[in-house]
Each structure stands twice: as structure tokens, then as C-alpha cells.
């Protein structure tokens, strides 16, 4: 919601904190969603390379979880970004 209102710095900070918290758990789906949310925030803030990296991290968690629907959704999102490998998350 924050990123869609143009509050990119705040949105990114909250999304990164969510990823940090999720990484401390063993909940693969939650962690995948946290990375997916960060990817969307970065995309909205024009950080395409970083968004692609975050989306790929989300894919890794969804693959491990076996969540095929969410995996396909984030994969399509990432593919829609193009081949942006220059990002660092």
C-alpha cells in the first residue's frame, strides 16, 4: 500500500524488515511471500534489477515449499521484468 502511494523508502524499509523477520522462521511460504512483497515494492520504485533478485529468492522458497501456484505467480512477475541480473538485494 505504501509503495502504491509513492512512499517508496518507507515501503522498502518495512518490506526489508518483513524479510528479515521471515528469514528467522522455518515458514517457507511466509518467507517466500515476504520476498515476493519486497520484489513488488522494488519494482514500483523502479528498482527492476533488485526486484528480479528478490523475486528469484521468493521462487526459491516457494519451490522448497512445493507451492506451485505462488511459484508460478512470482515466476511470471520476474519474467515480466526482463533479464535484470544487475540487482543486489
PDB file with one MODEL, atoms N, CA, C and O in Angstrom:
MODEL        1
ATOM      1  N   UNK A   1       0.830  -1.191   0.000  1.00  0.00           N
ATOM      2  CA  UNK A   1       0.000   0.000   0.000  1.00  0.00           C
ATOM      3  C   UNK A   1       0.873   1.251   0.000  1.00  0.00           C
ATOM      4  O   UNK A   1       0.584   2.207  -0.720  1.00  0.00           O
ATOM      5  N   UNK A   2       1.931   1.252   0.798  1.00  0.00           N
ATOM      6  CA  UNK A   2       2.785   2.437   0.883  1.00  0.00           C
ATOM      7  C   UNK A   2       3.452   2.735  -0.463  1.00  0.00           C
ATOM      8  O   UNK A   2       3.505   3.885  -0.897  1.00  0.00           O
ATOM      9  N   UNK A   3       3.955   1.696  -1.111  1.00  0.00           N
ATOM     10  CA  UNK A   3       4.632   1.900  -2.397  1.00  0.00           C
ATOM     11  C   UNK A   3       3.661   2.410  -3.452  1.00  0.00           C
ATOM     12  O   UNK A   3       4.030   3.233  -4.290  1.00  0.00           O
ATOM     13  N   UNK A   4       2.449   1.936  -3.417  1.00  0.00           N
ATOM     14  CA  UNK A   4       1.461   2.390  -4.399  1.00  0.00           C
ATOM     15  C   UNK A   4       1.066   3.847  -4.166  1.00  0.00           C
ATOM     16  O   UNK A   4       0.524   4.493  -5.063  1.00  0.00           O
ATOM     17  N   UNK A   5       1.334   4.363  -2.974  1.00  0.00           N
ATOM     18  CA  UNK A   5       1.079   5.774  -2.675  1.00  0.00           C
ATOM     19  C   UNK A   5       2.332   6.621  -2.902  1.00  0.00           C
ATOM     20  O   UNK A   5       2.329   7.824  -2.645  1.00  0.00           O
ATOM     21  N   UNK A   6       3.394   5.990  -3.383  1.00  0.00           N
ATOM     22  CA  UNK A   6       4.619   6.724  -3.662  1.00  0.00           C
ATOM     23  C   UNK A   6       5.565   6.858  -2.483  1.00  0.00           C
ATOM     24  O   UNK A   6       6.556   7.585  -2.565  1.00  0.00           O
ATOM     25  N   UNK A   7       5.280   6.177  -1.401  1.00  0.00           N
ATOM     26  CA  UNK A   7       6.127   6.221  -0.203  1.00  0.00           C
ATOM     27  C   UNK A   7       7.146   5.081  -0.270  1.00  0.00           C
ATOM     28  O   UNK A   7       7.134   4.165   0.552  1.00  0.00           O
ATOM     29  N   UNK A   8       8.026   5.162  -1.272  1.00  0.00           N
ATOM     30  CA  UNK A   8       8.910   4.042  -1.589  1.00  0.00           C
ATOM     31  C   UNK A   8       9.921   3.730  -0.493  1.00  0.00           C
ATOM     32  O   UNK A   8      10.154   2.561  -0.187  1.00  0.00           O
ATOM     33  N   UNK A   9      10.519   4.742   0.097  1.00  0.00           N
ATOM     34  CA  UNK A   9      11.521   4.484   1.137  1.00  0.00           C
ATOM     35  C   UNK A   9      10.902   3.776   2.335  1.00  0.00           C
ATOM     36  O   UNK A   9      11.467   2.816   2.858  1.00  0.00           O
ATOM     37  N   UNK A  10       9.755   4.247   2.759  1.00  0.00           N
ATOM     38  CA  UNK A  10       9.077   3.625   3.899  1.00  0.00           C
ATOM     39  C   UNK A  10       8.622   2.215   3.538  1.00  0.00           C
ATOM     40  O   UNK A  10       8.769   1.291   4.339  1.00  0.00           O
ATOM     41  N   UNK A  11       8.078   2.046   2.353  1.00  0.00           N
ATOM     42  CA  UNK A  11       7.615   0.732   1.915  1.00  0.00           C
ATOM     43  C   UNK A  11       8.775  -0.255   1.835  1.00  0.00           C
ATOM     44  O   UNK A  11       8.661  -1.397   2.279  1.00  0.00           O
ATOM     45  N   UNK A  12       9.887   0.196   1.267  1.00  0.00           N
ATOM     46  CA  UNK A  12      11.043  -0.695   1.158  1.00  0.00           C
ATOM     47  C   UNK A  12      11.583  -1.064   2.533  1.00  0.00           C
ATOM     48  O   UNK A  12      11.940  -2.218   2.770  1.00  0.00           O
ATOM     49  N   UNK A  13      11.646  -0.100   3.437  1.00  0.00           N
ATOM     50  CA  UNK A  13      12.121  -0.381   4.789  1.00  0.00           C
ATOM     51  C   UNK A  13      11.260  -1.418   5.488  1.00  0.00           C
ATOM     52  O   UNK A  13      11.777  -2.336   6.126  1.00  0.00           O
ATOM     53  N   UNK A  14       9.960  -1.273   5.368  1.00  0.00           N
ATOM     54  CA  UNK A  14       9.050  -2.232   6.010  1.00  0.00           C
ATOM     55  C   UNK A  14       9.127  -3.602   5.342  1.00  0.00           C
ATOM     56  O   UNK A  14       9.082  -4.630   6.018  1.00  0.00           O
ATOM     57  N   UNK A  15       9.242  -3.614   4.021  1.00  0.00           N
ATOM     58  CA  UNK A  15       9.342  -4.898   3.310  1.00  0.00           C
ATOM     59  C   UNK A  15      10.637  -5.620   3.667  1.00  0.00           C
ATOM     60  O   UNK A  15      10.644  -6.838   3.841  1.00  0.00           O
ATOM     61  N   UNK A  16      11.727  -4.873   3.773  1.00  0.00           N
ATOM     62  CA  UNK A  16      13.006  -5.494   4.154  1.00  0.00           C
ATOM     63  C   UNK A  16      12.957  -6.018   5.595  1.00  0.00           C
ATOM     64  O   UNK A  16      13.521  -7.071   5.891  1.00  0.00           O
ATOM     65  N   UNK A  17      12.297  -5.296   6.473  1.00  0.00           N
ATOM     66  CA  UNK A  17      12.143  -5.769   7.853  1.00  0.00           C
ATOM     67  C   UNK A  17      11.303  -7.043   7.883  1.00  0.00           C
ATOM     68  O   UNK A  17      11.595  -7.963   8.648  1.00  0.00           O
ATOM     69  N   UNK A  18      10.278  -7.098   7.066  1.00  0.00           N
ATOM     70  CA  UNK A  18       9.449  -8.296   6.981  1.00  0.00           C
ATOM     71  C   UNK A  18      10.272  -9.489   6.492  1.00  0.00           C
ATOM     72  O   UNK A  18      10.130 -10.599   7.006  1.00  0.00           O
ATOM     73  N   UNK A  19      11.130  -9.256   5.501  1.00  0.00           N
ATOM     74  CA  UNK A  19      12.012 -10.330   5.018  1.00  0.00           C
ATOM     75  C   UNK A  19      12.931 -10.787   6.140  1.00  0.00           C
ATOM     76  O   UNK A  19      13.106 -11.986   6.355  1.00  0.00           O
ATOM     77  N   UNK A  20      13.518  -9.833   6.855  1.00  0.00           N
ATOM     78  CA  UNK A  20      14.424 -10.173   7.951  1.00  0.00           C
ATOM     79  C   UNK A  20      13.728 -11.050   8.990  1.00  0.00           C
ATOM     80  O   UNK A  20      14.280 -12.055   9.437  1.00  0.00           O
ATOM     81  N   UNK A  21      12.513 -10.659   9.368  1.00  0.00           N
ATOM     82  CA  UNK A  21      11.761 -11.438  10.353  1.00  0.00           C
ATOM     83  C   UNK A  21      11.389 -12.813   9.809  1.00  0.00           C
ATOM     84  O   UNK A  21      11.486 -13.815  10.517  1.00  0.00           O
ATOM     85  N   UNK A  22      10.967 -12.854   8.560  1.00  0.00           N
ATOM     86  CA  UNK A  22      10.567 -14.122   7.945  1.00  0.00           C
ATOM     87  C   UNK A  22      11.744 -15.083   7.849  1.00  0.00           C
ATOM     88  O   UNK A  22      11.582 -16.289   8.039  1.00  0.00           O
ATOM     89  N   UNK A  23      12.922 -14.554   7.557  1.00  0.00           N
ATOM     90  CA  UNK A  23      14.123 -15.397   7.422  1.00  0.00           C
ATOM     91  C   UNK A  23      14.487 -16.073   8.747  1.00  0.00           C
ATOM     92  O   UNK A  23      15.209 -17.070   8.756  1.00  0.00           O
ATOM     93  N   UNK A  24      13.998 -15.541   9.849  1.00  0.00           N
ATOM     94  CA  UNK A  24      14.282 -16.129  11.158  1.00  0.00           C
ATOM     95  C   UNK A  24      13.338 -17.284  11.491  1.00  0.00           C
ATOM     96  O   UNK A  24      13.493 -17.928  12.528  1.00  0.00           O
ATOM     97  N   UNK A  25      12.375 -17.547  10.631  1.00  0.00           N
ATOM     98  CA  UNK A  25      11.421 -18.626  10.871  1.00  0.00           C
ATOM     99  C   UNK A  25      11.719 -19.802   9.944  1.00  0.00           C
ATOM    100  O   UNK A  25      12.593 -19.721   9.080  1.00  0.00           O
ATOM    101  N   UNK A  26      10.989 -20.881  10.133  1.00  0.00           N
ATOM    102  CA  UNK A  26      11.088 -22.002   9.204  1.00  0.00           C
ATOM    103  C   UNK A  26       9.830 -22.094   8.336  1.00  0.00           C
ATOM    104  O   UNK A  26       9.546 -23.142   7.756  1.00  0.00           O
ATOM    105  N   UNK A  27       9.097 -21.016   8.253  1.00  0.00           N
ATOM    106  CA  UNK A  27       7.870 -20.965   7.458  1.00  0.00           C
ATOM    107  C   UNK A  27       8.221 -20.570   6.030  1.00  0.00           C
ATOM    108  O   UNK A  27       8.373 -19.386   5.730  1.00  0.00           O
ATOM    109  N   UNK A  28       8.346 -21.536   5.169  1.00  0.00           N
ATOM    110  CA  UNK A  28       8.791 -21.294   3.800  1.00  0.00           C
ATOM    111  C   UNK A  28       7.822 -20.412   3.021  1.00  0.00           C
ATOM    112  O   UNK A  28       8.246 -19.532   2.271  1.00  0.00           O
ATOM    113  N   UNK A  29       6.528 -20.645   3.196  1.00  0.00           N
ATOM    114  CA  UNK A  29       5.535 -19.847   2.474  1.00  0.00           C
ATOM    115  C   UNK A  29       5.549 -18.388   2.904  1.00  0.00           C
ATOM    116  O   UNK A  29       5.461 -17.487   2.070  1.00  0.00           O
ATOM    117  N   UNK A  30       5.658 -18.159   4.201  1.00  0.00           N
ATOM    118  CA  UNK A  30       5.718 -16.791   4.738  1.00  0.00           C
ATOM    119  C   UNK A  30       6.966 -16.082   4.223  1.00  0.00           C
ATOM    120  O   UNK A  30       6.907 -14.920   3.822  1.00  0.00           O
ATOM    121  N   UNK A  31       8.082 -16.779   4.237  1.00  0.00           N
ATOM    122  CA  UNK A  31       9.327 -16.174   3.773  1.00  0.00           C
ATOM    123  C   UNK A  31       9.264 -15.892   2.279  1.00  0.00           C
ATOM    124  O   UNK A  31       9.741 -14.852   1.825  1.00  0.00           O
ATOM    125  N   UNK A  32       8.687 -16.800   1.518  1.00  0.00           N
ATOM    126  CA  UNK A  32       8.508 -16.561   0.086  1.00  0.00           C
ATOM    127  C   UNK A  32       7.630 -15.355  -0.183  1.00  0.00           C
ATOM    128  O   UNK A  32       7.917 -14.559  -1.077  1.00  0.00           O
ATOM    129  N   UNK A  33       6.564 -15.219   0.585  1.00  0.00           N
ATOM    130  CA  UNK A  33       5.677 -14.056   0.408  1.00  0.00           C
ATOM    131  C   UNK A  33       6.393 -12.762   0.792  1.00  0.00           C
ATOM    132  O   UNK A  33       6.194 -11.733   0.146  1.00  0.00           O
ATOM    133  N   UNK A  34       7.213 -12.803   1.821  1.00  0.00           N
ATOM    134  CA  UNK A  34       7.958 -11.609   2.221  1.00  0.00           C
ATOM    135  C   UNK A  34       8.886 -11.167   1.088  1.00  0.00           C
ATOM    136  O   UNK A  34       8.957  -9.979   0.773  1.00  0.00           O
ATOM    137  N   UNK A  35       9.590 -12.110   0.483  1.00  0.00           N
ATOM    138  CA  UNK A  35      10.464 -11.786  -0.645  1.00  0.00           C
ATOM    139  C   UNK A  35       9.655 -11.304  -1.844  1.00  0.00           C
ATOM    140  O   UNK A  35      10.072 -10.383  -2.545  1.00  0.00           O
ATOM    141  N   UNK A  36       8.514 -11.917  -2.078  1.00  0.00           N
ATOM    142  CA  UNK A  36       7.646 -11.500  -3.179  1.00  0.00           C
ATOM    143  C   UNK A  36       7.143 -10.072  -2.971  1.00  0.00           C
ATOM    144  O   UNK A  36       7.112  -9.276  -3.910  1.00  0.00           O
ATOM    145  N   UNK A  37       6.754  -9.756  -1.749  1.00  0.00           N
ATOM    146  CA  UNK A  37       6.308  -8.393  -1.432  1.00  0.00           C
ATOM    147  C   UNK A  37       7.435  -7.389  -1.646  1.00  0.00           C
ATOM    148  O   UNK A  37       7.210  -6.308  -2.191  1.00  0.00           O
ATOM    149  N   UNK A  38       8.650  -7.741  -1.220  1.00  0.00           N
ATOM    150  CA  UNK A  38       9.792  -6.856  -1.423  1.00  0.00           C
ATOM    151  C   UNK A  38      10.036  -6.654  -2.920  1.00  0.00           C
ATOM    152  O   UNK A  38      10.337  -5.544  -3.358  1.00  0.00           O
ATOM    153  N   UNK A  39       9.908  -7.709  -3.690  1.00  0.00           N
ATOM    154  CA  UNK A  39      10.094  -7.591  -5.143  1.00  0.00           C
ATOM    155  C   UNK A  39       9.097  -6.606  -5.736  1.00  0.00           C
ATOM    156  O   UNK A  39       9.457  -5.795  -6.590  1.00  0.00           O
ATOM    157  N   UNK A  40       7.857  -6.671  -5.294  1.00  0.00           N
ATOM    158  CA  UNK A  40       6.843  -5.751  -5.817  1.00  0.00           C
ATOM    159  C   UNK A  40       7.148  -4.306  -5.424  1.00  0.00           C
ATOM    160  O   UNK A  40       7.010  -3.397  -6.243  1.00  0.00           O
ATOM    161  N   UNK A  41       7.558  -4.095  -4.183  1.00  0.00           N
ATOM    162  CA  UNK A  41       7.915  -2.744  -3.737  1.00  0.00           C
ATOM    163  C   UNK A  41       9.074  -2.207  -4.577  1.00  0.00           C
ATOM    164  O   UNK A  41       9.032  -1.067  -5.039  1.00  0.00           O
ATOM    165  N   UNK A  42      10.100  -3.020  -4.772  1.00  0.00           N
ATOM    166  CA  UNK A  42      11.256  -2.588  -5.551  1.00  0.00           C
ATOM    167  C   UNK A  42      10.867  -2.293  -6.996  1.00  0.00           C
ATOM    168  O   UNK A  42      11.356  -1.334  -7.594  1.00  0.00           O
ATOM    169  N   UNK A  43      10.001  -3.106  -7.543  1.00  0.00           N
ATOM    170  CA  UNK A  43       9.509  -2.869  -8.905  1.00  0.00           C
ATOM    171  C   UNK A  43       8.791  -1.522  -9.000  1.00  0.00           C
ATOM    172  O   UNK A  43       9.030  -0.745  -9.925  1.00  0.00           O
ATOM    173  N   UNK A  44       7.915  -1.258  -8.043  1.00  0.00           N
ATOM    174  CA  UNK A  44       7.173   0.004  -8.059  1.00  0.00           C
ATOM    175  C   UNK A  44       8.086   1.206  -7.885  1.00  0.00           C
ATOM    176  O   UNK A  44       7.767   2.305  -8.338  1.00  0.00           O
ATOM    177  N   UNK A  45       9.231   0.998  -7.225  1.00  0.00           N
ATOM    178  CA  UNK A  45      10.200   2.076  -7.011  1.00  0.00           C
ATOM    179  C   UNK A  45      11.227   2.134  -8.149  1.00  0.00           C
ATOM    180  O   UNK A  45      12.232   2.837  -8.040  1.00  0.00           O
ATOM    181  N   UNK A  46      10.980   1.403  -9.234  1.00  0.00           N
ATOM    182  CA  UNK A  46      11.861   1.356 -10.411  1.00  0.00           C
ATOM    183  C   UNK A  46      13.202   0.687 -10.141  1.00  0.00           C
ATOM    184  O   UNK A  46      14.192   0.989 -10.808  1.00  0.00           O
ATOM    185  N   UNK A  47      13.241  -0.207  -9.181  1.00  0.00           N
ATOM    186  CA  UNK A  47      14.451  -0.987  -8.930  1.00  0.00           C
ATOM    187  C   UNK A  47      14.323  -2.341  -9.594  1.00  0.00           C
ATOM    188  O   UNK A  47      14.258  -3.365  -8.913  1.00  0.00           O
ATOM    189  N   UNK A  48      14.285  -2.359 -10.927  1.00  0.00           N
ATOM    190  CA  UNK A  48      13.985  -3.592 -11.654  1.00  0.00           C
ATOM    191  C   UNK A  48      14.987  -4.707 -11.386  1.00  0.00           C
ATOM    192  O   UNK A  48      14.601  -5.861 -11.200  1.00  0.00           O
ATOM    193  N   UNK A  49      16.260  -4.367 -11.365  1.00  0.00           N
ATOM    194  CA  UNK A  49      17.266  -5.400 -11.110  1.00  0.00           C
ATOM    195  C   UNK A  49      17.107  -6.004  -9.730  1.00  0.00           C
ATOM    196  O   UNK A  49      17.149  -7.224  -9.570  1.00  0.00           O
ATOM    197  N   UNK A  50      16.925  -5.154  -8.735  1.00  0.00           N
ATOM    198  CA  UNK A  50      16.735  -5.643  -7.369  1.00  0.00           C
ATOM    199  C   UNK A  50      15.422  -6.402  -7.239  1.00  0.00           C
ATOM    200  O   UNK A  50      15.344  -7.385  -6.502  1.00  0.00           O
ATOM    201  N   UNK A  51      14.395  -5.956  -7.946  1.00  0.00           N
ATOM    202  CA  UNK A  51      13.098  -6.653  -7.918  1.00  0.00           C
ATOM    203  C   UNK A  51      13.246  -8.065  -8.469  1.00  0.00           C
ATOM    204  O   UNK A  51      12.665  -9.008  -7.932  1.00  0.00           O
ATOM    205  N   UNK A  52      14.018  -8.212  -9.534  1.00  0.00           N
ATOM    206  CA  UNK A  52      14.235  -9.538 -10.128  1.00  0.00           C
ATOM    207  C   UNK A  52      14.969 -10.453  -9.155  1.00  0.00           C
ATOM    208  O   UNK A  52      14.641 -11.635  -9.043  1.00  0.00           O
ATOM    209  N   UNK A  53      15.955  -9.915  -8.456  1.00  0.00           N
ATOM    210  CA  UNK A  53      16.702 -10.713  -7.476  1.00  0.00           C
ATOM    211  C   UNK A  53      15.781 -11.146  -6.334  1.00  0.00           C
ATOM    212  O   UNK A  53      15.802 -12.307  -5.925  1.00  0.00           O
ATOM    213  N   UNK A  54      14.980 -10.225  -5.823  1.00  0.00           N
ATOM    214  CA  UNK A  54      14.053 -10.551  -4.735  1.00  0.00           C
ATOM    215  C   UNK A  54      13.012 -11.575  -5.198  1.00  0.00           C
ATOM    216  O   UNK A  54      12.658 -12.481  -4.444  1.00  0.00           O
ATOM    217  N   UNK A  55      12.527 -11.433  -6.424  1.00  0.00           N
ATOM    218  CA  UNK A  55      11.555 -12.394  -6.953  1.00  0.00           C
ATOM    219  C   UNK A  55      12.176 -13.779  -7.061  1.00  0.00           C
ATOM    220  O   UNK A  55      11.517 -14.782  -6.788  1.00  0.00           O
ATOM    221  N   UNK A  56      13.444 -13.837  -7.460  1.00  0.00           N
ATOM    222  CA  UNK A  56      14.110 -15.133  -7.565  1.00  0.00           C
ATOM    223  C   UNK A  56      14.240 -15.786  -6.185  1.00  0.00           C
ATOM    224  O   UNK A  56      14.098 -17.002  -6.052  1.00  0.00           O
ATOM    225  N   UNK A  57      14.509 -14.973  -5.163  1.00  0.00           N
ATOM    226  CA  UNK A  57      14.564 -15.502  -3.797  1.00  0.00           C
ATOM    227  C   UNK A  57      13.193 -16.054  -3.387  1.00  0.00           C
ATOM    228  O   UNK A  57      13.106 -17.110  -2.759  1.00  0.00           O
ATOM    229  N   UNK A  58      12.134 -15.339  -3.745  1.00  0.00           N
ATOM    230  CA  UNK A  58      10.781 -15.824  -3.451  1.00  0.00           C
ATOM    231  C   UNK A  58      10.548 -17.170  -4.129  1.00  0.00           C
ATOM    232  O   UNK A  58       9.992 -18.089  -3.529  1.00  0.00           O
ATOM    233  N   UNK A  59      10.974 -17.276  -5.376  1.00  0.00           N
ATOM    234  CA  UNK A  59      10.817 -18.545  -6.100  1.00  0.00           C
ATOM    235  C   UNK A  59      11.491 -19.685  -5.360  1.00  0.00           C
ATOM    236  O   UNK A  59      10.931 -20.777  -5.259  1.00  0.00           O
ATOM    237  N   UNK A  60      12.683 -19.443  -4.845  1.00  0.00           N
ATOM    238  CA  UNK A  60      13.414 -20.491  -4.126  1.00  0.00           C
ATOM    239  C   UNK A  60      12.605 -21.024  -2.941  1.00  0.00           C
ATOM    240  O   UNK A  60      12.548 -22.232  -2.714  1.00  0.00           O
ATOM    241  N   UNK A  61      11.984 -20.118  -2.196  1.00  0.00           N
ATOM    242  CA  UNK A  61      11.196 -20.558  -1.040  1.00  0.00           C
ATOM    243  C   UNK A  61       9.921 -21.279  -1.475  1.00  0.00           C
ATOM    244  O   UNK A  61       9.540 -22.281  -0.869  1.00  0.00           O
ATOM    245  N   UNK A  62       9.267 -20.784  -2.509  1.00  0.00           N
ATOM    246  CA  UNK A  62       8.053 -21.445  -2.978  1.00  0.00           C
ATOM    247  C   UNK A  62       8.364 -22.823  -3.564  1.00  0.00           C
ATOM    248  O   UNK A  62       7.569 -23.752  -3.422  1.00  0.00           O
ATOM    249  N   UNK A  63       9.513 -22.954  -4.220  1.00  0.00           N
ATOM    250  CA  UNK A  63       9.928 -24.268  -4.728  1.00  0.00           C
ATOM    251  C   UNK A  63      10.124 -25.240  -3.579  1.00  0.00           C
ATOM    252  O   UNK A  63       9.630 -26.367  -3.614  1.00  0.00           O
ATOM    253  N   UNK A  64      10.853 -24.794  -2.552  1.00  0.00           N
ATOM    254  CA  UNK A  64      11.100 -25.660  -1.390  1.00  0.00           C
ATOM    255  C   UNK A  64       9.798 -26.037  -0.698  1.00  0.00           C
ATOM    256  O   UNK A  64       9.654 -27.161  -0.216  1.00  0.00           O
ATOM    257  N   UNK A  65       8.856 -25.114  -0.646  1.00  0.00           N
ATOM    258  CA  UNK A  65       7.566 -25.370  -0.006  1.00  0.00           C
ATOM    259  C   UNK A  65       6.698 -26.283  -0.860  1.00  0.00           C
ATOM    260  O   UNK A  65       5.849 -27.006  -0.338  1.00  0.00           O
ATOM    261  N   UNK A  66       6.910 -26.250  -2.175  1.00  0.00           N
ATOM    262  CA  UNK A  66       6.055 -27.003  -3.082  1.00  0.00           C
ATOM    263  C   UNK A  66       4.786 -26.249  -3.423  1.00  0.00           C
ATOM    264  O   UNK A  66       3.788 -26.850  -3.819  1.00  0.00           O
ATOM    265  N   UNK A  67       4.820 -24.938  -3.270  1.00  0.00           N
ATOM    266  CA  UNK A  67       3.654 -24.093  -3.541  1.00  0.00           C
ATOM    267  C   UNK A  67       3.659 -23.689  -5.016  1.00  0.00           C
ATOM    268  O   UNK A  67       4.184 -22.639  -5.387  1.00  0.00           O
ATOM    269  N   UNK A  68       3.077 -24.527  -5.828  1.00  0.00           N
ATOM    270  CA  UNK A  68       3.158 -24.351  -7.276  1.00  0.00           C
ATOM    271  C   UNK A  68       2.430 -23.109  -7.781  1.00  0.00           C
ATOM    272  O   UNK A  68       2.892 -22.464  -8.722  1.00  0.00           O
ATOM    273  N   UNK A  69       1.313 -22.772  -7.176  1.00  0.00           N
ATOM    274  CA  UNK A  69       0.548 -21.603  -7.614  1.00  0.00           C
ATOM    275  C   UNK A  69       1.340 -20.325  -7.345  1.00  0.00           C
ATOM    276  O   UNK A  69       1.476 -19.478  -8.228  1.00  0.00           O
ATOM    277  N   UNK A  70       1.861 -20.188  -6.131  1.00  0.00           N
ATOM    278  CA  UNK A  70       2.640 -18.994  -5.798  1.00  0.00           C
ATOM    279  C   UNK A  70       3.950 -18.965  -6.574  1.00  0.00           C
ATOM    280  O   UNK A  70       4.404 -17.895  -6.980  1.00  0.00           O
ATOM    281  N   UNK A  71       4.553 -20.110  -6.783  1.00  0.00           N
ATOM    282  CA  UNK A  71       5.775 -20.193  -7.574  1.00  0.00           C
ATOM    283  C   UNK A  71       5.529 -19.673  -8.982  1.00  0.00           C
ATOM    284  O   UNK A  71       6.313 -18.873  -9.493  1.00  0.00           O
ATOM    285  N   UNK A  72       4.464 -20.112  -9.604  1.00  0.00           N
ATOM    286  CA  UNK A  72       4.149 -19.676 -10.962  1.00  0.00           C
ATOM    287  C   UNK A  72       3.842 -18.176 -11.003  1.00  0.00           C
ATOM    288  O   UNK A  72       4.239 -17.486 -11.942  1.00  0.00           O
ATOM    289  N   UNK A  73       3.146 -17.680 -10.001  1.00  0.00           N
ATOM    290  CA  UNK A  73       2.808 -16.252  -9.960  1.00  0.00           C
ATOM    291  C   UNK A  73       4.068 -15.392  -9.890  1.00  0.00           C
ATOM    292  O   UNK A  73       4.210 -14.433 -10.648  1.00  0.00           O
ATOM    293  N   UNK A  74       4.979 -15.734  -8.983  1.00  0.00           N
ATOM    294  CA  UNK A  74       6.194 -14.928  -8.843  1.00  0.00           C
ATOM    295  C   UNK A  74       7.129 -15.133 -10.037  1.00  0.00           C
ATOM    296  O   UNK A  74       7.851 -14.212 -10.420  1.00  0.00           O
ATOM    297  N   UNK A  75       7.121 -16.300 -10.611  1.00  0.00           N
ATOM    298  CA  UNK A  75       7.948 -16.550 -11.803  1.00  0.00           C
ATOM    299  C   UNK A  75       7.479 -15.682 -12.968  1.00  0.00           C
ATOM    300  O   UNK A  75       8.296 -15.103 -13.684  1.00  0.00           O
ATOM    301  N   UNK A  76       6.179 -15.594 -13.153  1.00  0.00           N
ATOM    302  CA  UNK A  76       5.651 -14.734 -14.221  1.00  0.00           C
ATOM    303  C   UNK A  76       5.970 -13.269 -13.963  1.00  0.00           C
ATOM    304  O   UNK A  76       6.290 -12.524 -14.889  1.00  0.00           O
ATOM    305  N   UNK A  77       5.880 -12.859 -12.706  1.00  0.00           N
ATOM    306  CA  UNK A  77       6.239 -11.490 -12.342  1.00  0.00           C
ATOM    307  C   UNK A  77       7.690 -11.218 -12.718  1.00  0.00           C
ATOM    308  O   UNK A  77       7.992 -10.211 -13.358  1.00  0.00           O
ATOM    309  N   UNK A  78       8.589 -12.119 -12.318  1.00  0.00           N
ATOM    310  CA  UNK A  78      10.011 -11.942 -12.597  1.00  0.00           C
ATOM    311  C   UNK A  78      10.290 -11.934 -14.089  1.00  0.00           C
ATOM    312  O   UNK A  78      11.065 -11.112 -14.578  1.00  0.00           O
ATOM    313  N   UNK A  79       9.662 -12.844 -14.808  1.00  0.00           N
ATOM    314  CA  UNK A  79       9.877 -12.896 -16.255  1.00  0.00           C
ATOM    315  C   UNK A  79       9.380 -11.619 -16.925  1.00  0.00           C
ATOM    316  O   UNK A  79       9.930 -11.191 -17.940  1.00  0.00           O
ATOM    317  N   UNK A  80       8.339 -11.011 -16.354  1.00  0.00           N
ATOM    318  CA  UNK A  80       7.827  -9.758 -16.885  1.00  0.00           C
ATOM    319  C   UNK A  80       8.790  -8.598 -16.698  1.00  0.00           C
ATOM    320  O   UNK A  80       8.679  -7.580 -17.382  1.00  0.00           O
ATOM    321  N   UNK A  81       9.727  -8.741 -15.786  1.00  0.00           N
ATOM    322  CA  UNK A  81      10.722  -7.698 -15.555  1.00  0.00           C
ATOM    323  C   UNK A  81      11.813  -7.722 -16.617  1.00  0.00           C
ATOM    324  O   UNK A  81      12.547  -6.747 -16.780  1.00  0.00           O
ATOM    325  N   UNK A  82      11.920  -8.823 -17.331  1.00  0.00           N
ATOM    326  CA  UNK A  82      13.021  -8.970 -18.291  1.00  0.00           C
ATOM    327  C   UNK A  82      14.233  -9.551 -17.581  1.00  0.00           C
ATOM    328  O   UNK A  82      14.165  -9.917 -16.408  1.00  0.00           O
ATOM    329  N   UNK A  83      15.305  -9.627 -18.281  1.00  0.00           N
ATOM    330  CA  UNK A  83      16.528 -10.215 -17.745  1.00  0.00           C
ATOM    331  C   UNK A  83      17.320  -9.148 -17.027  1.00  0.00           C
ATOM    332  O   UNK A  83      18.223  -8.546 -17.609  1.00  0.00           O
ATOM    333  N   UNK A  84      16.996  -8.906 -15.776  1.00  0.00           N
ATOM    334  CA  UNK A  84      17.636  -7.866 -14.958  1.00  0.00           C
ATOM    335  C   UNK A  84      18.512  -8.534 -13.905  1.00  0.00           C
ATOM    336  O   UNK A  84      18.065  -8.747 -12.779  1.00  0.00           O
ATOM    337  N   UNK A  85      19.712  -8.858 -14.241  1.00  0.00           N
ATOM    338  CA  UNK A  85      20.588  -9.555 -13.300  1.00  0.00           C
ATOM    339  C   UNK A  85      21.549  -8.641 -12.561  1.00  0.00           C
ATOM    340  O   UNK A  85      22.369  -9.113 -11.773  1.00  0.00           O
ATOM    341  N   UNK A  86      21.461  -7.359 -12.799  1.00  0.00           N
ATOM    342  CA  UNK A  86      22.422  -6.453 -12.187  1.00  0.00           C
ATOM    343  C   UNK A  86      22.050  -6.053 -10.768  1.00  0.00           C
ATOM    344  O   UNK A  86      22.816  -5.346 -10.114  1.00  0.00           O
ATOM    345  N   UNK A  87      20.914  -6.478 -10.284  1.00  0.00           N
ATOM    346  CA  UNK A  87      20.460  -6.052  -8.971  1.00  0.00           C
ATOM    347  C   UNK A  87      21.149  -6.768  -7.824  1.00  0.00           C
ATOM    348  O   UNK A  87      21.674  -7.871  -7.976  1.00  0.00           O
ATOM    349  N   UNK A  88      21.133  -6.118  -6.686  1.00  0.00           N
ATOM    350  CA  UNK A  88      21.637  -6.706  -5.449  1.00  0.00           C
ATOM    351  C   UNK A  88      20.641  -6.400  -4.358  1.00  0.00           C
ATOM    352  O   UNK A  88      20.276  -5.243  -4.148  1.00  0.00           O
ATOM    353  N   UNK A  89      20.210  -7.406  -3.677  1.00  0.00           N
ATOM    354  CA  UNK A  89      19.215  -7.197  -2.606  1.00  0.00           C
ATOM    355  C   UNK A  89      19.858  -7.400  -1.274  1.00  0.00           C
ATOM    356  O   UNK A  89      19.197  -7.272  -0.244  1.00  0.00           O
TER     357      UNK A  89
ENDMDL
END
